[in-house]
Amino acid sequence: MPSGVKIKEYRLKKNLTQKELAAKCGMYESQIRKYELGTANPKIETLKKIANALEITVNQLGVSDSEQLIEVGRNLVHEHDQSYLEMLNLNFETKHDLGLISEEEYQSEKKAYYQKKDLLDAFNSLNVLGKDKAIEQTRILTKVPEYQQQSSQALNSSQRKTAIKNSDNSDNDMSDDPNI
């Protein structure tokens, strides 16, 4: 049941008008009306004020503990700097749920996660010799500019062409390696 319906239910049980409840919460009557009609959704902090005024818990207004935790996470974003949040080492799912990253960042981190998982699964299926060879080949790939992760921005097309041309002329020409 939406919180607006619950607000109205408990307000009526306490024999309060919208105006009286609004006064107890330090809000406008129109805000209470919008919440009860479902035309606006109160934030957790607002629901806490309403719950206190009605002498009930926020959970009784239909707010789950997980919703409250998500709101706490959002408040952390506003109260603390990015380095603090990084120390929490939140996974991409949690960061997305808390609204800390955009949909694009979420998709990118999700893809990277599954790439690492696939790579690790494949690596773990190898024997010792295979693992040594995989590490060796990975080290070779890290020297190719085309495959290097860029720290700031992706290479534009002219930089990419230059990188490919340079890798073709490099001393570590992998085309001579029969193992590739």
C-alpha positions as CSV (number, residue, x, y, z in Angstrom):
1,M,0.0,0.0,0.0
2,P,1.5,3.4,-1.0
3,S,2.6,5.6,1.9
4,G,0.0,8.3,1.0
5,V,-2.8,5.9,1.7
6,K,-1.2,5.0,5.0
7,I,-0.6,8.6,6.0
8,K,-4.3,9.3,5.5
9,E,-5.3,6.1,7.3
10,Y,-3.2,6.9,10.4
11,R,-4.2,10.6,10.3
12,L,-7.9,9.7,10.4
13,K,-7.2,7.3,13.3
14,K,-5.7,10.2,15.2
15,N,-8.7,12.4,14.3
16,L,-6.4,15.0,12.7
17,T,-7.2,17.2,9.7
18,Q,-4.6,17.6,7.0
19,K,-4.0,21.1,8.3
20,E,-3.4,19.9,11.9
21,L,-1.0,17.1,10.7
22,A,0.9,19.6,8.5
23,A,1.3,22.0,11.5
24,K,2.6,19.1,13.7
25,C,5.2,18.3,10.9
26,G,6.1,21.9,10.1
27,M,4.8,21.6,6.6
28,Y,2.1,23.0,4.4
29,E,-1.4,21.4,4.3
30,S,-1.0,21.2,0.5
31,Q,2.0,18.9,0.9
32,I,0.1,16.5,3.1
33,R,-2.8,16.6,0.5
34,K,-0.4,15.7,-2.4
35,Y,1.1,12.8,-0.4
36,E,-2.3,11.4,0.5
37,L,-3.5,11.7,-3.1
38,G,-0.3,10.1,-4.4
39,T,0.6,13.1,-6.6
40,A,3.8,13.6,-4.8
41,N,6.2,11.1,-3.0
42,P,7.7,12.2,0.3
43,K,11.3,11.6,1.0
44,I,12.3,9.4,3.9
45,E,13.1,12.4,6.1
46,T,9.6,13.8,5.5
47,L,8.0,10.4,6.2
48,K,9.9,10.4,9.5
49,K,8.4,13.8,10.5
50,I,5.0,12.5,9.6
51,A,5.4,9.3,11.4
52,N,6.6,11.1,14.5
53,A,3.6,13.4,14.4
54,L,1.3,10.4,14.0
55,E,3.2,8.6,16.8
56,I,4.0,5.6,14.6
57,T,7.0,4.1,12.9
58,V,8.1,4.8,9.3
59,N,7.6,1.1,8.6
60,Q,4.0,1.5,9.4
61,L,3.7,4.0,6.6
62,G,4.8,1.3,4.2
63,V,8.5,2.1,4.0
64,S,10.8,-0.9,4.0
65,D,14.1,-1.1,5.8
66,S,15.9,-1.4,2.5
67,E,14.3,1.8,1.2
68,Q,15.5,3.5,4.4
69,L,19.1,2.2,3.8
70,I,19.1,3.4,0.3
71,E,18.1,6.9,1.5
72,V,20.9,6.8,4.1
73,G,23.3,6.0,1.3
74,R,22.0,8.9,-0.8
75,N,22.5,11.2,2.2
76,L,26.1,9.9,2.6
77,V,26.8,11.1,-1.0
78,H,25.7,14.6,-0.1
79,E,27.4,14.7,3.3
80,H,30.8,13.1,2.4
81,D,33.3,13.5,-0.3
82,Q,34.0,10.9,-3.0
83,S,37.1,9.5,-1.3
84,Y,35.0,8.5,1.7
85,L,32.6,6.6,-0.5
86,E,35.4,4.9,-2.3
87,M,36.7,3.7,1.0
88,L,33.4,1.9,1.5
89,N,34.2,-0.1,-1.6
90,L,30.6,-0.4,-2.8
91,N,30.0,-2.8,-5.7
92,F,28.5,-1.5,-8.9
93,E,25.0,-2.8,-8.1
94,T,24.9,-1.0,-4.7
95,K,26.3,2.2,-6.3
96,H,23.6,2.1,-8.9
97,D,20.8,1.4,-6.4
98,L,22.0,4.3,-4.3
99,G,22.1,6.6,-7.4
100,L,25.8,7.1,-7.1
101,I,26.5,6.3,-10.7
102,S,24.7,6.9,-13.9
103,E,23.2,4.1,-16.0
104,E,26.1,4.4,-18.5
105,E,28.6,4.0,-15.6
106,Y,26.6,1.1,-14.2
107,Q,26.6,-0.7,-17.6
108,S,30.3,-0.2,-18.0
109,E,31.1,-1.4,-14.5
110,K,28.8,-4.4,-15.0
111,K,30.5,-5.3,-18.3
112,A,34.0,-5.0,-16.7
113,Y,32.8,-7.2,-13.8
114,Y,31.6,-10.0,-16.0
115,Q,34.7,-9.7,-18.2
116,K,36.9,-10.2,-15.1
117,K,34.7,-13.1,-14.0
118,D,34.9,-14.8,-17.4
119,L,38.7,-14.3,-17.6
120,L,39.2,-15.7,-14.1
121,D,36.9,-18.7,-14.8
122,A,38.9,-19.4,-18.0
123,F,42.2,-19.0,-16.1
124,N,41.1,-21.3,-13.3
125,S,40.3,-24.0,-15.8
126,L,43.9,-24.2,-17.0
127,N,46.7,-26.4,-15.6
128,V,49.9,-24.8,-14.3
129,L,51.6,-24.7,-17.7
130,G,48.5,-23.1,-19.3
131,K,48.3,-20.5,-16.5
132,D,52.0,-19.6,-17.1
133,K,51.3,-19.2,-20.8
134,A,48.1,-17.1,-20.2
135,I,50.1,-14.8,-17.9
136,E,52.9,-14.5,-20.6
137,Q,50.4,-13.7,-23.4
138,T,48.5,-11.2,-21.2
139,R,51.8,-9.4,-20.5
140,I,52.5,-9.2,-24.3
141,L,49.0,-7.7,-24.8
142,T,49.6,-5.0,-22.2
143,K,52.4,-3.7,-24.4
144,V,50.2,-3.1,-27.4
145,P,48.9,0.5,-27.3
146,E,45.6,-0.5,-28.9
147,Y,44.8,-2.8,-26.0
148,Q,46.0,-0.5,-23.2
149,Q,43.4,1.0,-20.9
150,Q,43.4,4.8,-21.1
151,S,43.4,6.7,-17.8
152,S,41.6,9.8,-19.0
153,Q,39.8,9.6,-22.3
154,A,39.6,7.0,-25.0
155,L,41.9,7.5,-28.0
156,N,40.4,9.5,-30.8
157,S,40.6,7.9,-34.3
158,S,43.8,9.6,-35.3
159,Q,45.6,8.7,-32.1
160,R,44.3,5.1,-32.5
161,K,45.7,4.9,-36.1
162,T,49.0,6.2,-34.9
163,A,49.1,3.7,-32.0
164,I,48.4,0.8,-34.4
165,K,51.0,2.1,-36.9
166,N,53.6,2.4,-34.1
167,S,52.8,-1.1,-32.7
168,D,53.3,-2.5,-36.2
169,N,56.8,-0.9,-36.3
170,S,57.8,-1.8,-32.7
171,D,60.7,-3.9,-31.6
172,N,58.3,-6.4,-30.0
173,D,56.6,-7.4,-33.2
174,M,54.4,-10.2,-32.1
175,S,53.8,-11.5,-35.6
176,D,57.2,-13.3,-35.3
177,D,56.0,-15.2,-32.2
178,P,54.6,-18.6,-33.3
179,N,52.6,-18.9,-30.1
180,I,50.2,-16.1,-31.0
